[in-house]
Amino acid sequence: MMVSSSVKTPVTVIGGFLGAGKTTYLNHLLRSDSGRYAVLVNDFGAVNIDAALIAAHDGETMTLANGCVCCSIGSGFLDTLGRILDNGTTFDHIIIEASGVGDPWRIAEIALVEPSLRLNAVIVLADASRIANLLDDSRVGDTVRGQFERAGLVLLTKVDLLDRAAVDGARSTVSALRPGAAIVETTEHTLPGLPDGAFRPASRFAATDADLTDHEHDFRRWSYSRSGAFDLDALADALKALPPQLLRLKGACRIADEAMPLLLQMVGQDWALTAMPDNMAAEHDILLVGVGTDALQDTSALDAILDAALISPTPVTTADLNRRQTAFTL
């Protein structure tokens, strides 16, 4: 990658299960600091919606308003990081947002063996309202548990949605899961900055590309692309009808009588439609990406559920199929 230097670039890895609030936290960091960052976004979905939520995409690399450079992690994480290190640009910090089903430690280990990097922190976000149920879920519990194994800082998110007893229960759950880790209770409007300190690793060994893409057998992706618009009431019924094996759904969609596409975000059975971020281009009427367990039913059945909510459903076009074949990033 890069020739060894006495000045090492700090690396922070942000992890956490689907819907924990990683992208919200990352955006907070970018808005609240004037430093020059390299940001790598690792989305498991078939289309990298998380990268689009951070800045308008300009191919593989994009320039953010505060001088950051953000890359969607393509065919190989090591290749992508190597290009960041070898392009001659100096960054104050490299921030990596791990996939919602990925192991942040596997990514963090790269900074332990690359001479030009220093591992600053592994931060894992935990949704206070869901963490206990996720850990008890036989479908995803082991994945969630593994994300905390080397966390140095845990951000307990969405605490404003719970009473004190529930927050204390979530905090105890995380403390038992990762003894010794610092836990910070947060809301969308009270997020901390980056910690700054040398990381003391429990072990040192090089992660490989295989280590970074070992969730293929445990989780499935689904992408849904259509022209047209949803009827809002019918969409609500359709989302309720989606199977519990679908863990996360997000993306842009047009709603009848709305002038602009809206951003749909769904975690479990909870969903919301909000205005699209100013920097997220709406290139398609409807483009949603989902992640589910390996028991997620055939995608044609999922397509049919959402198709029923369309205004004047239209046949799938060649353009729809082409968009569905967009290369995924892990």
N, C-alpha and C positions, 0 to 999 in steps of 0.2 A: 504494500500500500504506500506508505510514506516513510521517508528516511527519518530515523530517530532524531528527536529534538529535545533540548532541555526544557522547552516550554510545551507542556502537554495540554491538549484541548479537553476540557471536562465534558463528560457524557452523562446525561441523565435519561433513564428509561422510565416511561410512564406506562403502567399496566393496569389491569382490572377487567372484570368480566363485561360482557355486552351490556351497554346501557348504564354503566357506573358513572359516566360523566367525564371520560378522558379528554374528549375533544373540547368540551367546555373549559376544562382546566388548561389545556394547551392554548386555547384562544386567550384565556386570561393572562397567561404568561407573556404572550406575544403583544398584547395590548398594553401591559403594565410595565414593560421594560424596553429600553432603547438599545439594548445590546444587539449584536449581529449574530444571529443563530442560523445553524443548519438544522432543518427539521425534517425528519423522516417519518412518514405516516404509513402504518402497516395495517391495512384493512383486509379482513378475511373475505369480504363480499366479492361478488363477481365484477362490480364496478366500484372504484375507490371513492365512495361518497364522502368519507371522512376528509380526504384531501380537498374535495370541493367545498366542504364546509369551512375550511380554513382560508382558502384563497381561490380566486379564479384560476383555473388550470391552464397552463400553457405548455401542453405536452407533458414530458416527464419531469421537467424542472420548472419551477415558478418562482417569481420574485415577490416577496411580501412587502407591505407598506413600510415596515420598520427595517428593511434591509435584510430580512431573512431569506434563505433559500430553502424551498420545501420540495422533497422528492417523494413520489409514490414508490414504494419498494416493489420493483418489478421482478424479473426472472430470478434474481439472486441478491439476497441482502448484502453479502460480502462485496459483490461487484458494485452495487450502488454506493455503499459506504466508501469503497476504494476510489470511486470517481469523485466523491466529495473531498476526500483527503488529497487527491492528486491534482486537483484543478488549480492549486496555487492560491486559493482564497483563504484568508485567515478568518476564523470564526471565534467568537467569545465562548460559544457553547454549542454542543450538538445535543438535540433533544429527539428522542425516538419514542413515538407512540406505538406501543405493541398492539397487535391484534387482540380483539376482545376475547378470543379463545386461545391466545398464545401464552407462552411462558416468558415473562419479561427477563428472567434471569438468563435464559439461553441467549438473549440478545446482549445483555449486560456483560457477559463473559468476554465478548469481543474486545471491550475496552481494557480488559485485564491482560491481554496478550499482545495488543497492538501498541508498539512503542510510542506512537505520537498521541495516544489517548490516555485519559485518566477517568476512571469511573467515579462520578460524583455522587450519584444516588440511584437507587431503585425505588420508585414511588408507586404504590399500588392503591387504586381507588376502590372503595367498597360502598355500595349502595346500602345505607343503613336500613332501608325499608325492605330489602330483599336478601341480604347476605345470609341470614340464618336459613331461609328456605332454600337458597341455592346450594348451600353446603349439604343440606339433607336430601337434595334431589339426586337420585341414583344416576340420572342421565348426565349431569354436569358437575356433580359435587367434587369429583377428583380433579377435574380441570381447574375449578375455582380454588380449591385447596392448594394446588400446586403453584398458583400464581403468587401466593404469599410467602413461600418458603424462604426467600432471601430478601424480602422487602425490608428496607431500612426505615421507611416512612409510609404510614397508611393514612390516606385521607378518607374519613368517614363522611360520605356525601349525603345530601338531601335530609339532613337532620331536622330541618325546619318543617318537614312533613310529618314528624312524629312527636309524641309527648316524651317527657323526660325519662319515664320508665322504659319506653321502647328504645330510646337512644342508648341508655345505659346497658340494656340487654344486647344491642348490636355491638357496643364497645367491648363488652365482656366476651362476646363471640370472637371478635377479632383478636383480643388479647390472648385468648386460649389458642387461637390459630397460629399466631406469630408472637410468642413471648419476647419481650424486650424491644419490639419495634415501637417507635414513637407513633401515637395516634392523634390526629388533629380532626376535630369535628368541623364540618364545613357546610355552607350552603352555596348556591350559585353566585351569591353576591359577597361571600366572605371566604375567598380562596387565598391560600398563602403563595408566596413567591417560591423560587427554587432554593432548596437548601444548598449550602456551600461548604463542602468538606470532603476530605479524602475518605474513600470507602475502604472498609476492612473486610476483604472477602473471606468467606469460610472455606473456599476451595478455589483452585486455579486449573482450568482445563479449557482447551479451545472448543468452542461450539462450531459445528459444521452447518452447511446448508441443510443437511438432513435434519439436524436438531431443530432448525427454525421452521420446518414445514411438516411436522409430525402429527398434525391434527386432521389429516385428510380422511382417516377412517372413523373418526369420532364425530365429525360435524359435516353438514351439507350446506351448500349455497343454493340460493334461488334468486334469479333476477326476473323482473316483470317489466316489460316495456310495451307501451301502447300509445297510439294516437287517440285523441278524444278527451273526455272528461268523465269524472265520477259524479253520480248523484250522492249527495252527502249522507242522506238517511240510509241509502242502500249500501254505501261504503261502511257505515257503522255496523250494519248487519253482517257484511262480508268479513270485516275484521274480527268480529265476534265468532264467526264460523271457522276461522283459520285454526288449525290443530295446535294443541299445546306444545308439540314438538318444534314449532317455529318459535325461536327464542328472541329474535330481533328482526325488525323491518324498518327501513328508512329510505327516504328519497323524495323526489319531487313528484307532485301530482296536480293535475288540474281538477277543480271542483266546479260544477255547473254554477253559473252566475257570478263566479269570481273572475276578476279581470286578469289576475296573474296566478301562476302556479304557486302552491303552498308546499311547505316542508312537512312531510309526515314522518313522525318518529313513534315507533311502537316497541315496547318491551313487555314481554309476557302478554297480558290482556289489557295493559294500560297503553293508551295512545293519545296523541295530540297533533293538531294541525296548527302550524305557526307560519308567520311570514318568512319567505326565503331570505337568508342573509344577503346583504347588498352585494357581497363579492362572490355569490354562488350563481353561476349562469344557469338558466333554465333552458337547456338545449332540447329537451323533449317534453311533450305533454305529460307523460307519465313514465317515470323511470324509478323503480323501487328495487332495492336489494335486500335479501333476507339471509339469515343464518339460522340453521336448526340442527337438531341432533341427527345422528345417523339413521334414526327411525322416521325422519321426516318423509311424508308420503311423496309419491311421484309428482313432479312439478306441474304436469299437465292438470292434475286435480286442483292444485293451488291456483293455477292460472284461471281455471273455471270459476272458482269462488270469487275472485276479483272481477272477472269478466261480467259476472252477473250484476255488478254495481255500476257498470259503464252506462252512460247515456247513449242509446242507439249503438249497441256493441257492433264493432266492425271486425272483419276477418283479420287475422294476423298478417301483416305485410312483410315483404322481403326486408324492408328497412328495419322493422321490429326485430326480425330474426338476426339481422346483422348486428344490431345494437346488443342483442342478448349474447352474442359471441365475443363481446369485448373482453380482452385479456384480463383475468383477475390478478390481484396482488395478494400475497400472503405475508 
